[in-house]
Amino acid sequence: MIKAPVLKIVSLFVVLTFLGCASNDQYSIERKYWKIKKQAEKIFKNPTASPPNELEQVVKRSDAFIIENSKNPLAIEASFNIARLYIVKEEYDLARKHLQKIIRENKKLPVICSEALFLIGNTYQLQDKWSAALEQYKKIIREYPTSVKALDIPIFIAQYYKVKYQPEKMLAAYQDAIGQYKTLIEAYPNSLLAFNAYLLVSQCYIALKDWQMAVKTFETVIEKFNGKAKMDGAMFEMALIYAKQLKDKGKAKEILTRLNKEYPKSRYSKVSMLFIKELDKQ
Amino acid sequence: MNPQATKSSLLKKVYNHTFSILKHNKLLFIPFIIFSILELLALIFIYISPRMPFVIVLGPPIKAFFGERFLHYPMNFVLIPKLASNIRTILSILVGSYLSAVAVQVISNLYEKKTVRMINVFKASFKKYAAFFLVVFIITILFQGALQLPSVGLRKYFLTGHKTLLFLKPSMWFGPLLTGISFVISVLIQACFAYVIPVLVIEKVNPFKALLGSCGLFFKSFFPTIMLVGIPMLAYVPIIILQYNTLFIINKFYPELVLFVAFLNVLITSLFVDVLITVSTTLYYLKKKDSLLQGKKALDTAEEIQK
């Protein structure tokens, strides 16, 4: 015979399972979203071959999902997914309209607005309207300067000119980027944002092949942020510049030794040891 | 007489006897059904762990050991085979050891044509629970250790800078080959310790003697034991292949299919593989013991006649 307490525990388990599986918890929301995403994937994989009604269906299902779960972060993701679907189907006007709607509905969230603006810029870029795209990209820097996207954009613009074989514009874009990052550093000194901006400045100098300034920027960032953030990557890059570009092997060895001493468990540790051996051989 | 032919005829006898016992004694399935129910319950718990209200209790350990992403759909399905395997190991030590002993006792009674009263067998076996727990615990440690050896060896080999091993790339070694090697090791270890519980239950020796006795019999009857353990384990191969391709199943079909495979795994392992291995190896052990006794008796009689 099954005893009463066992029966109670089993009943409780069954009730909880039923309640859990029937409720609209985060898990069931994720499950619904996954199914929509799977349907959307078919269009992403082959946008030209997918029939128009498939796009309509996914948009309809996504809209219903967004309304039903408006407060869930996945609703935003679903909304961006609709915009991306319009983009791959080359429905650029519809994509921009949808992205503008996202911006209007999330005015107070810079991460979302900057991403939406970036995608608007992408739609213009896909239509070969670089000046309109550039306008959107610059709007991100102007209106949401502390967002991650705003940090990426200046280098993104410079790389566009590089791909398009416009070296003068590329150099000017890198100089602009340095200026923008330095403004951010001045506005938010000693912050994580400043730390990232310093590293991006050094990347710009590397792209400009201004090795002395790149090294100087790395030195500044190490001096200012050592102890607050991991510096192994910056140290390794600095050592590389000293060894390969400035031909100062002594300095490179000094930095690598410091890296091993301060960050013995770093992922650069083994490589830097080998690098020291290599420098000794030379 | 050809010893190989004797061995294969003994194998045939063992399998005939196994199927006959299983056909006529449904009681024998009880310990295996209990174990499979426990496993299925554990699987249900794993499946519902990311859902409210279970996530409150089960969420933190999953997050700590495997990562937060495994609490979300469909990534929780990636973890199901691993967690199911870990829980099976724990259940095997805690409950499986005892239930195997119960099954062996039932087989032994049936072999000796004694009447079987399940409740008495359960009670009698429980008295020796500590010994069963200890042997299965030791076997599990050896088993897990042996399974780690090839992957550790391969990792060390490829980390030292080698790009290929026997003309094959690391992706091949760490992929299907490692799974195959692990399967062979599983068969070997399981075969080596297949007679531990029968020796412990029937001979009533201490756990360490049982371990040694099982290894001894395995080396003496290497071919039949490998066959008795390996043949039923072949049924597990499709499951291994499916579980190895969990991500493929999730992406190409439905994540819920992973759960179905895990359920199938429990049913195949607990109600087919385990049943066949336990019954056949126990019968083989009993038959082997009988033939040895008969041989000894014949020798004694011959000596008496000579005198």
Interface residues (C-beta under 8 A of the other chain):
Chain A: L16 T17 L19 G20 C21 S23 D25 Q26 Y27 S28 E30 R31 W34
Chain B: I44 I48 P50 R51 M52 P53 F54 V55 H72 Y73 P74 N76 P255
